[in-house]
Amino acid sequence: MGLRELIIDAWSWLNYKPIMSQPPRRGVGPFGELASGWVPAEDLRRLQTYKVLIAYDQNQAGQVASAAGDENGLDRRELGDPAKLNASALGYLLGPSQSIVVPGAEGEGDGAQAVPHAALARDVQDRLRGWARRELLPMRMQQCERSAVRYGDGVYTLAWDAAAGRPQLRTMDPGWYFPEWTDDEADGGEFPTTVHFAWELPEDPATGRKARIRRITYELGPIAGVTRSVVPSKGGPHREWAAGNDGEALLLPGDRVDAGSGMVARTYPWSPDKPSFTTCYLTDAEWLLEDLKAGHNVYNLPAEKARYRVRGDGEVLHGLDLQIDFVPVVHITNSIVEVGEHWGQPVISRVMQALDELAATDTDSSAASGTTGTPIVALSGVRLPKDRSTGAPVPLKVEAGTVWSLNEGGSMSTLDTSPQLRELRARTDHLLDRLAGNSRLTASGLGVVKPSEVPSGYALSLSLGPLGSLVGEMRLARAHKYQLLLKMAGRLFQAGQVGWPTGELPAAQIVWGPHLPTDKTEALDLAVKGYEAGLFSLETCVRMLSDAGFPITDITDEIRRIQARAFDAAARLADATGDTGVVRDFLGLPAEGPAVPSVPLAKAFG
């Protein structure tokens, strides 16, 4: 390979495989279904990589190699090592729990009113947690993060469900994800203004349906007038402009034409003081494969050949104004992307060749174990039995209880392959150690280290250091994306006008559980001593215990229950302030009213 042919990109760690250098042909080889002209050349390599990665995860790498022309591909022994690496990384990433937290919702000091906007933060936190329960957020995270760990990329989409009255959260196959990047969006931290989801639907001879492509497009653009759905008896569904009696274009309620720019302006509930000129349009259409020409791909499918889909409520999805100024799509990367890249790295990317070496060693071990368990026997000085019908010698079989009579001077010898089998097993152990170390999951993290082999807890902590850095990097790559996901969910609630407050909502985030078992006794002792010494607030101590794995589902509620029984602290608070209202608020009691007689503090506590 010359320097001009050397490819270095987000998937160059797979260059060693010959199948990645073969141009796919329609219906031929492992990537035959990707050879359609609608898949752009710049995305073809990514989709090929995804297919190789899923084959490794499903123990089908040998089948891919066989389809690519490897005669020995089907003899490959695959014992689930890639799947174990992916599953282990996913478990450590997610931890035992995931919680939605809005900073400030717990309050600080001895009362929630001590923190400005604590009530709003608490309200938003409760609303988002309720939405997460109804939308099965933990399960959706499992789906998306499994894709991110396996492929390096995962995708969420959000859509307002008017019937349910809440945003609908879905995970998408990253192989369907085709963002359009401009020169201004070259940095990995930018977000595309146009996103396509496209996949091929096979023909169905039973119903007569032809092979076709479905594409869903989200695109940011300037706000325009009102359009209405048209579903004619002949021809395809589409949208057309709505006009008033004077022939002028109609605007949505609240929209107006800006006098300075002449553009249509809209005020969104999350930014009531700043008008916006941008909205997001949704298009969902299908194209027949036979209608596409050589120059057509997913980014420039011919509009005149499209057949637009109709939503359940009768809306034709052809440039439908979603009345939001953002693309409701969140792309999750498994790693922090390189400069100029947009795609993440899967967990097994750096150890693919080690996995191939391990599979080859397992294949050789399987063959060696066959000759060790059923050895090859050489006999001399024995008369072979003959077949009575043909007179041909009958081969001897090595079976339990078999007795052979040897002539004088006869001998028997066996081929012992057990030394080779022991060497192969030692090589397997060596490869597993390299695999654990280079993947940063560590032998301790993969559970292959016996407890008796660990000299001390400190040594175990040191051995798990690479795993901690791996999990920290994976969570850092996702932190902003999940903040963005929750921000979009809140704004869709605001746009749906279901009683959410207007204005910018406080930022919410996902708090992950500990990725390793924690010493609960030590955490409890540290929290108690820190609180008694006045070094930690009650909120900090409860959060420490929650992070250590104690069954605390809601930090704020836990603090309220603790304070409701802290009568000694309430008495000290009364002595310090002389204000019964503050004491009642501390204990979670209702405010003092006319039905509750006032009692002098000197008599009440004296």
Wavefront OBJ file of the C-alpha trace (Angstrom):
o trace
v 0.000 0.000 0.000
v 1.422 3.347 -1.041
v 1.151 6.544 0.936
v -1.485 7.833 -1.466
v -3.649 4.799 -0.647
v -3.183 4.944 3.123
v -6.464 5.899 4.760
v -6.401 7.404 8.249
v -9.848 8.222 9.578
v -12.238 7.288 12.371
v -12.305 3.677 11.118
v -8.702 3.153 10.038
v -8.191 0.645 12.875
v -10.049 -1.787 10.588
v -7.759 -1.266 7.591
v -5.963 -4.557 8.225
v -9.022 -6.488 7.032
v -9.018 -7.133 3.263
v -12.812 -6.934 3.127
v -12.653 -3.223 3.984
v -10.622 -2.501 0.834
v -12.993 -4.322 -1.531
v -15.577 -2.119 -3.274
v -19.028 -3.605 -2.551
v -21.109 -4.965 -5.396
v -24.875 -5.177 -5.398
v -25.999 -8.561 -4.039
v -22.430 -9.916 -3.809
v -20.305 -10.352 -0.701
v -20.965 -9.298 2.880
v -21.766 -5.687 1.902
v -23.966 -6.407 -1.112
v -26.970 -4.581 0.342
v -24.880 -1.425 0.840
v -23.925 -1.130 -2.817
v -27.042 0.840 -3.732
v -26.295 4.149 -5.351
v -28.254 6.032 -2.703
v -25.529 5.362 -0.079
v -22.901 8.129 -0.450
v -19.272 7.109 -0.772
v -18.328 9.052 2.366
v -20.838 7.034 4.435
v -20.217 3.641 2.862
v -17.068 2.984 4.887
v -18.910 3.803 8.132
v -21.759 1.392 7.325
v -19.278 -1.345 6.403
v -17.603 -0.890 9.784
v -20.942 -1.127 11.597
v -21.701 -4.433 9.883
v -18.306 -5.893 10.801
v -18.770 -4.797 14.431
v -22.234 -6.349 14.778
v -20.874 -9.562 13.238
v -18.172 -9.730 15.924
v -20.726 -9.046 18.669
v -23.031 -11.806 17.368
v -20.265 -14.407 16.798
v -20.655 -14.118 13.028
v -17.268 -12.727 12.014
v -16.458 -16.076 10.403
v -19.562 -15.847 8.237
v -18.553 -12.365 7.079
v -15.082 -13.651 6.222
v -16.592 -16.597 4.349
v -18.879 -14.312 2.350
v -15.810 -12.261 1.439
v -14.099 -15.343 -0.014
v -12.232 -16.875 2.952
v -12.502 -20.660 2.508
v -11.743 -21.283 6.187
v -14.102 -18.618 7.504
v -16.815 -21.033 8.619
v -14.267 -23.051 10.647
v -13.554 -20.031 12.855
v -14.319 -20.635 16.528
v -15.957 -17.594 18.213
v -16.665 -17.946 21.909
v -18.298 -14.606 22.737
v -15.274 -12.515 23.749
v -16.336 -9.357 21.816
v -19.834 -9.551 23.295
v -18.373 -9.880 26.795
v -16.190 -6.798 26.314
v -19.172 -4.781 25.065
v -21.504 -5.976 27.821
v -18.918 -5.303 30.537
v -18.217 -1.791 29.253
v -21.952 -1.062 29.040
v -22.519 -2.230 32.614
v -19.688 -0.126 34.014
v -20.802 2.910 32.010
v -24.430 2.852 33.170
v -23.735 1.776 36.741
v -26.531 0.425 38.947
v -28.748 3.494 38.445
v -29.201 6.718 36.494
v -30.947 9.748 37.991
v -32.149 13.068 36.596
v -30.846 15.888 38.766
v -31.392 19.626 38.472
v -28.669 21.418 40.466
v -30.221 23.492 43.214
v -33.336 21.332 43.573
v -32.112 19.996 46.928
v -31.451 23.494 48.277
v -28.581 24.419 50.572
v -28.416 25.144 54.253
v -31.308 24.343 56.582
v -34.186 25.148 54.270
v -35.039 25.025 50.599
v -35.844 28.738 50.624
v -32.160 29.485 51.241
v -31.444 28.871 47.520
v -32.818 31.227 44.867
v -34.959 29.481 42.255
v -34.888 26.241 44.274
v -38.643 25.826 43.846
v -38.355 26.084 40.043
v -35.436 23.652 39.972
v -37.390 21.203 42.132
v -40.462 21.546 39.941
v -38.525 20.925 36.724
v -36.720 17.970 38.280
v -39.989 16.352 39.360
v -41.564 16.933 35.939
v -38.601 15.463 34.052
v -38.446 12.446 36.354
v -42.150 11.817 35.784
v -41.605 12.051 32.020
v -38.638 9.653 32.254
v -40.757 7.048 34.059
v -43.522 7.225 31.477
v -41.108 7.136 28.533
v -39.071 4.232 29.990
v -35.884 6.271 29.903
v -33.649 3.583 31.559
v -34.649 1.056 28.886
v -34.126 3.598 26.082
v -30.703 4.384 27.508
v -29.839 0.685 27.485
v -30.822 0.479 23.805
v -28.944 3.589 22.714
v -25.858 2.994 24.836
v -25.587 -0.594 23.601
v -25.315 0.811 20.087
v -22.833 3.466 21.211
v -20.589 0.926 22.942
v -20.824 -1.537 20.045
v -20.555 0.854 17.076
v -19.170 4.015 18.645
v -22.402 5.913 17.886
v -25.997 6.013 19.142
v -28.913 8.279 18.257
v -31.985 9.560 20.148
v -34.970 11.306 18.592
v -37.715 13.305 20.306
v -41.176 14.060 18.940
v -44.232 15.654 20.533
v -47.022 13.109 21.088
v -50.246 15.128 21.234
v -52.336 12.122 22.317
v -50.085 11.338 25.293
v -49.325 14.986 26.030
v -45.577 14.484 26.325
v -42.433 14.163 24.169
v -41.887 10.708 22.741
v -38.340 9.358 23.072
v -37.009 6.818 20.565
v -33.629 5.301 19.732
v -32.530 4.973 16.116
v -30.066 2.687 14.376
v -26.897 4.780 13.797
v -26.628 3.128 10.394
v -29.716 5.121 9.375
v -28.224 8.418 10.554
v -26.987 10.756 7.794
v -26.242 14.291 9.041
v -25.393 17.028 6.583
v -22.320 18.966 7.633
v -21.307 22.330 6.253
v -17.877 23.952 6.275
v -18.880 25.921 9.380
v -19.699 22.674 11.217
v -16.345 20.974 10.822
v -15.738 20.813 14.568
v -17.066 17.760 16.383
v -18.802 19.955 18.949
v -21.094 21.539 16.393
v -24.569 20.311 15.512
v -25.904 19.822 11.974
v -28.819 21.908 10.749
v -30.085 19.095 8.500
v -30.368 15.457 9.560
v -31.624 12.500 7.516
v -32.660 9.036 8.657
v -32.768 6.704 5.664
v -33.028 2.967 5.152
v -33.938 0.568 2.364
v -37.196 -1.393 2.371
v -36.999 -4.666 0.377
v -39.516 -5.634 -2.227
v -42.456 -7.807 -1.198
v -43.605 -10.134 -4.018
v -46.648 -11.203 -1.983
v -48.113 -7.676 -1.973
v -46.455 -6.436 -5.141
v -44.571 -3.664 -3.333
v -41.302 -2.689 -4.996
v -37.965 -2.027 -3.334
v -37.880 1.504 -2.006
v -36.091 3.957 0.280
v -37.648 5.731 3.212
v -36.095 8.985 4.377
v -37.045 11.150 7.375
v -35.547 14.637 7.302
v -35.276 17.321 10.002
v -34.146 20.672 8.627
v -33.766 24.117 10.178
v -34.928 26.963 7.975
v -36.552 30.392 8.004
v -40.123 30.621 9.260
v -42.650 30.784 6.437
v -46.429 30.990 6.136
v -49.084 28.437 6.969
v -49.377 25.293 4.838
v -52.205 22.761 4.760
v -52.334 19.059 3.980
v -53.760 17.909 0.648
v -54.587 14.229 0.119
v -56.092 13.955 -3.396
v -57.928 10.908 -4.693
v -55.379 10.742 -7.508
v -51.734 11.601 -7.073
v -49.616 11.762 -3.989
v -50.269 13.600 -0.720
v -48.539 16.958 -0.372
v -48.751 20.347 1.346
v -49.643 23.652 -0.235
v -49.596 27.279 0.915
v -52.680 28.632 2.661
v -53.800 32.132 1.650
v -56.315 34.569 3.107
v -59.191 36.301 1.347
v -56.830 38.970 0.056
v -54.480 36.364 -1.401
v -51.748 37.090 1.144
v -49.962 34.215 2.882
v -51.334 33.331 6.288
v -49.169 33.248 9.396
v -49.514 31.127 12.494
v -51.002 32.863 15.548
v -48.254 34.855 17.247
v -46.012 35.047 14.162
v -45.313 38.445 12.649
v -43.272 40.005 9.896
v -40.218 41.806 11.222
v -40.175 45.361 9.914
v -36.402 45.576 9.744
v -35.561 42.323 7.942
v -38.875 41.441 6.315
v -38.589 37.922 7.740
v -41.236 36.133 9.777
v -40.443 36.233 13.495
v -41.742 33.934 16.223
v -41.454 34.061 20.007
v -40.830 30.674 21.595
v -41.877 30.024 25.225
v -38.297 29.263 26.302
v -37.101 32.639 25.012
v -40.037 35.056 25.401
v -37.842 38.171 25.196
v -35.919 37.219 22.046
v -37.794 36.571 18.786
v -36.477 33.849 16.486
v -36.548 33.600 12.696
v -35.843 29.856 12.573
v -38.020 26.757 12.780
v -37.570 23.027 12.190
v -39.309 21.294 9.277
v -40.117 17.568 9.141
v -40.360 15.550 5.924
v -41.069 11.816 5.694
v -41.137 10.300 2.201
v -40.423 7.181 0.143
v -38.709 6.682 -3.213
v -38.700 3.626 -5.479
v -35.204 2.325 -6.153
v -35.993 2.067 -9.843
v -36.654 5.835 -9.953
v -33.169 6.784 -8.766
v -30.429 7.647 -11.229
v -26.658 7.369 -10.906
v -26.198 10.828 -9.408
v -28.841 10.434 -6.702
v -27.931 9.689 -3.087
v -29.527 10.142 0.318
v -28.667 13.844 0.322
v -30.225 14.760 -3.056
v -33.117 12.406 -3.731
v -35.430 13.779 -6.464
v -38.374 15.656 -4.947
v -40.592 14.966 -7.977
v -40.347 11.195 -7.348
v -41.128 11.361 -3.623
v -44.311 10.009 -2.101
v -44.927 11.751 1.204
v -46.314 9.876 4.168
v -49.436 10.891 6.075
v -49.395 10.987 9.895
v -52.166 9.425 11.955
v -53.813 12.794 12.544
v -54.004 13.496 8.802
v -50.974 15.785 8.539
v -48.898 15.231 5.393
v -45.239 15.069 6.389
v -43.916 17.339 3.662
v -42.080 20.292 5.167
v -44.285 20.228 8.290
v -43.473 23.132 10.619
v -42.721 21.612 14.042
v -42.751 25.077 15.675
v -39.421 24.566 17.447
v -36.077 26.174 16.641
v -33.873 23.090 17.120
v -33.416 19.675 15.518
v -34.838 17.141 18.034
v -32.038 14.632 17.432
v -29.169 13.816 19.806
v -26.123 11.897 18.556
v -24.247 10.030 21.312
v -20.575 9.145 20.806
v -18.853 6.459 22.835
v -15.615 8.439 23.048
v -14.441 12.022 22.866
v -14.162 12.640 19.131
v -10.933 13.600 17.432
v -10.467 17.092 16.035
v -12.345 17.388 12.756
v -14.287 14.140 13.311
v -17.901 13.547 14.310
v -17.953 9.790 14.992
v -17.039 7.887 18.141
v -14.888 4.807 18.703
v -16.377 1.465 19.827
v -14.960 -0.330 22.839
v -13.295 -3.099 20.810
v -11.769 -0.822 18.174
v -8.229 -1.020 19.583
v -8.278 -4.781 20.196
v -9.802 -6.099 16.968
v -6.608 -7.851 15.928
v -6.249 -9.369 19.396
v -9.781 -10.750 19.039
v -8.817 -12.277 15.686
v -5.714 -13.816 17.250
v -7.824 -15.202 20.077
v -10.352 -16.705 17.644
v -7.509 -18.295 15.627
v -6.005 -19.759 18.801
v -9.397 -21.117 19.867
v -9.774 -22.699 16.415
v -6.349 -24.355 16.694
v -7.130 -25.488 20.254
v -10.340 -27.103 19.075
v -8.457 -29.045 16.409
v -5.683 -30.031 18.854
v -8.172 -31.179 21.491
v -9.699 -33.530 18.920
v -6.433 -35.413 18.413
v -5.679 -35.333 22.150
v -9.039 -36.755 23.213
v -9.106 -39.276 20.353
v -5.434 -39.905 19.605
v -4.027 -41.193 16.334
v -2.921 -44.841 16.868
v -0.294 -46.658 14.763
v -0.306 -50.507 14.835
v 2.101 -53.031 13.411
v 1.852 -56.794 13.431
v -1.940 -56.963 13.453
v -4.224 -58.489 10.882
v -6.959 -56.109 9.798
v -10.498 -57.545 9.583
v -12.054 -57.606 6.133
v -15.511 -56.803 4.887
v -17.213 -60.069 4.005
v -19.077 -58.663 1.033
v -16.243 -56.692 -0.569
v -13.133 -58.252 0.928
v -11.686 -54.804 1.638
v -9.888 -54.195 4.958
v -12.062 -52.540 7.607
v -10.385 -49.584 9.423
v -9.856 -50.059 13.112
v -11.592 -47.736 15.588
v -10.290 -46.619 18.961
v -13.116 -47.359 21.383
v -13.323 -48.112 25.090
v -12.874 -51.828 25.745
v -11.319 -52.577 22.349
v -8.707 -55.412 22.380
v -6.271 -55.961 19.537
v -4.199 -59.122 19.199
v -0.727 -58.369 17.885
v 1.503 -60.863 16.147
v 4.955 -61.644 17.455
v 7.070 -58.518 17.101
v 3.969 -56.300 16.740
v 3.770 -52.860 18.386
v 1.440 -49.952 18.995
v 2.210 -46.228 19.320
v 0.081 -43.048 19.685
v 0.529 -39.470 18.611
v 0.503 -37.288 21.745
v -0.627 -33.724 20.987
v -1.253 -32.688 24.589
v 1.934 -30.536 24.781
v 0.710 -28.458 21.831
v -2.694 -28.132 23.466
v -1.082 -26.842 26.660
v 0.873 -24.269 24.659
v -2.303 -23.120 22.941
v -4.075 -22.750 26.270
v -1.167 -20.723 27.619
v -1.338 -18.518 24.515
v -5.073 -18.041 25.113
v -4.390 -16.816 28.651
v -1.721 -14.469 27.320
v -4.083 -13.029 24.707
v -6.828 -12.556 27.294
v -4.426 -10.570 29.479
v -3.438 -8.386 26.500
v -7.104 -7.970 25.599
v -8.043 -6.877 29.121
v -5.135 -4.466 29.377
v -5.371 -2.845 25.958
v -9.153 -2.421 26.153
v -8.702 -0.779 29.608
v -11.426 -3.004 31.029
v -8.682 -4.777 33.036
v -8.601 -8.400 34.122
v -10.162 -7.460 37.467
v -12.957 -5.586 35.729
v -13.698 -8.561 33.467
v -13.888 -10.875 36.482
v -11.063 -13.223 35.435
v -8.937 -12.552 38.537
v -9.532 -14.850 41.486
v -10.038 -13.093 44.855
v -7.230 -15.177 46.338
v -4.814 -13.716 43.777
v -5.374 -10.118 44.955
v -2.791 -9.219 47.622
v -4.722 -6.245 49.057
v -7.571 -3.855 48.454
v -5.096 -1.114 47.533
v -3.581 -3.355 44.857
v -7.062 -4.051 43.518
v -7.793 -0.307 43.353
v -4.580 0.269 41.396
v -5.419 -2.530 38.970
v -8.841 -0.975 38.328
v -7.356 2.456 37.593
v -7.505 2.106 33.771
v -11.143 1.029 34.038
v -11.955 4.159 36.033
v -10.320 6.385 33.417
v -12.200 4.578 30.629
v -15.570 5.024 32.348
v -14.736 8.655 33.139
v -13.935 9.365 29.497
v -17.096 7.622 28.265
v -19.290 9.547 30.706
v -17.593 12.842 29.869
v -18.327 12.300 26.172
v -22.024 11.890 27.022
v -22.507 14.523 29.730
v -23.362 17.450 27.454
v -25.453 15.282 25.121
v -27.764 14.140 27.923
v -28.082 17.719 29.183
v -29.136 18.608 25.640
v -31.617 15.712 25.514
v -33.318 16.808 28.743
v -33.274 20.436 27.594
v -35.056 19.425 24.369
v -37.621 17.398 26.326
v -38.395 20.408 28.527
v -38.738 22.727 25.537
v -41.087 20.312 23.774
v -43.240 20.372 26.908
v -43.203 24.171 26.793
v -44.097 24.170 23.088
v -46.920 21.718 23.772
v -48.465 24.231 26.195
v -49.171 21.713 28.939
v -48.660 23.994 31.928
v -44.881 24.183 32.007
v -43.327 27.496 33.059
v -42.105 29.852 30.359
v -38.577 31.171 30.078
v -35.260 29.378 30.155
v -35.514 26.233 32.296
v -32.742 25.283 34.724
v -30.312 22.780 33.237
v -30.860 19.131 34.100
v -28.287 16.369 33.935
v -27.941 12.606 34.233
v -26.137 11.434 37.373
v -24.654 7.953 36.989
v -24.331 5.456 39.791
v -20.884 4.237 40.941
v -19.292 1.970 38.359
v -17.547 -0.091 41.053
v -18.777 -1.487 44.388
v -18.220 0.997 47.198
v -17.432 0.581 50.891
v -20.750 1.688 52.391
v -19.463 1.558 55.951
v -16.602 3.904 55.123
v -18.902 6.265 53.204
v -21.376 6.386 56.096
v -18.634 7.047 58.644
v -17.156 9.826 56.481
v -20.559 11.490 55.983
v -21.410 11.379 59.713
v -18.053 12.782 60.798
v -18.112 15.496 58.132
v -21.625 16.615 59.115
v -20.926 16.605 62.840
v -17.749 18.635 62.304
v -19.642 21.155 60.210
v -17.515 20.466 57.137
v -20.309 18.967 55.013
v -23.871 20.181 54.568
v -26.754 17.764 55.011
v -27.385 17.880 51.263
v -23.789 16.921 50.515
v -23.859 14.056 53.020
v -27.077 12.592 51.641
v -25.684 12.824 48.093
v -22.505 11.042 49.232
v -24.590 8.211 50.658
v -26.695 8.040 47.497
v -23.564 7.823 45.334
v -22.224 5.079 47.606
v -25.212 2.887 46.790
v -27.571 3.458 49.715
v -31.265 3.072 48.691
v -32.031 6.813 48.490
v -34.385 7.397 45.581
v -34.913 11.134 46.071
v -32.377 13.301 47.890
v -34.794 16.152 48.571
v -37.459 13.888 50.067
v -34.810 12.148 52.168
v -33.634 15.512 53.556
v -37.216 16.483 54.388
v -37.775 13.242 56.277
v -34.542 13.719 58.220
v -35.396 17.313 59.134
v -38.958 16.387 60.114
v -37.469 14.324 62.966
v -34.543 16.602 63.866
v -36.192 18.107 66.969
v -32.894 18.960 68.682
v -31.754 20.914 65.623
v -35.160 22.624 65.486
v -34.823 23.697 69.129
v -31.382 25.160 68.433
v -32.790 26.940 65.386
v -35.581 28.438 67.522
v -33.098 29.634 70.137
v -30.922 31.219 67.446
v -33.702 32.951 65.465
v -36.697 33.239 67.782
v -38.872 32.739 64.686
v -41.471 29.955 64.887
v -42.151 30.247 61.150
v -38.589 29.263 60.324
v -38.797 26.345 62.746
v -42.067 25.105 61.243
v -40.615 25.361 57.746
v -37.560 23.393 58.896
v -39.754 20.602 60.305
v -41.968 20.555 57.227
v -45.037 21.715 59.169
v -47.713 23.972 57.662
v -47.465 27.687 58.242
v -48.935 28.992 61.498
v -52.550 30.111 61.063
v -55.343 31.597 63.181
v -56.331 28.128 64.390
v -52.888 27.632 65.911
v -52.439 29.871 68.980
v -49.143 31.668 69.317
v -47.036 30.539 72.264
v -44.141 32.635 73.576
v -40.821 30.931 72.836
v -39.609 31.415 76.399
v -42.490 29.288 77.688
v -42.470 26.826 74.780
v -38.800 25.939 75.051
v -37.937 27.207 78.516
l 1 2 3 4 5 6 7 8 9 10 11 12 13 14 15 16 17 18 19 20 21 22 23 24 25 26 27 28 29 30 31 32 33 34 35 36 37 38 39 40 41 42 43 44 45 46 47 48 49 50 51 52 53 54 55 56 57 58 59 60 61 62 63 64 65 66 67 68 69 70 71 72 73 74 75 76 77 78 79 80 81 82 83 84 85 86 87 88 89 90 91 92 93 94 95 96 97 98 99 100 101 102 103 104 105 106 107 108 109 110 111 112 113 114 115 116 117 118 119 120 121 122 123 124 125 126 127 128 129 130 131 132 133 134 135 136 137 138 139 140 141 142 143 144 145 146 147 148 149 150 151 152 153 154 155 156 157 158 159 160 161 162 163 164 165 166 167 168 169 170 171 172 173 174 175 176 177 178 179 180 181 182 183 184 185 186 187 188 189 190 191 192 193 194 195 196 197 198 199 200 201 202 203 204 205 206 207 208 209 210 211 212 213 214 215 216 217 218 219 220 221 222 223 224 225 226 227 228 229 230 231 232 233 234 235 236 237 238 239 240 241 242 243 244 245 246 247 248 249 250 251 252 253 254 255 256 257 258 259 260 261 262 263 264 265 266 267 268 269 270 271 272 273 274 275 276 277 278 279 280 281 282 283 284 285 286 287 288 289 290 291 292 293 294 295 296 297 298 299 300 301 302 303 304 305 306 307 308 309 310 311 312 313 314 315 316 317 318 319 320 321 322 323 324 325 326 327 328 329 330 331 332 333 334 335 336 337 338 339 340 341 342 343 344 345 346 347 348 349 350 351 352 353 354 355 356 357 358 359 360 361 362 363 364 365 366 367 368 369 370 371 372 373 374 375 376 377 378 379 380 381 382 383 384 385 386 387 388 389 390 391 392 393 394 395 396 397 398 399 400 401 402 403 404 405 406 407 408 409 410 411 412 413 414 415 416 417 418 419 420 421 422 423 424 425 426 427 428 429 430 431 432 433 434 435 436 437 438 439 440 441 442 443 444 445 446 447 448 449 450 451 452 453 454 455 456 457 458 459 460 461 462 463 464 465 466 467 468 469 470 471 472 473 474 475 476 477 478 479 480 481 482 483 484 485 486 487 488 489 490 491 492 493 494 495 496 497 498 499 500 501 502 503 504 505 506 507 508 509 510 511 512 513 514 515 516 517 518 519 520 521 522 523 524 525 526 527 528 529 530 531 532 533 534 535 536 537 538 539 540 541 542 543 544 545 546 547 548 549 550 551 552 553 554 555 556 557 558 559 560 561 562 563 564 565 566 567 568 569 570 571 572 573 574 575 576 577 578 579 580 581 582 583 584 585 586 587 588 589 590 591 592 593 594 595 596 597 598 599 600 601 602 603 604 605 606
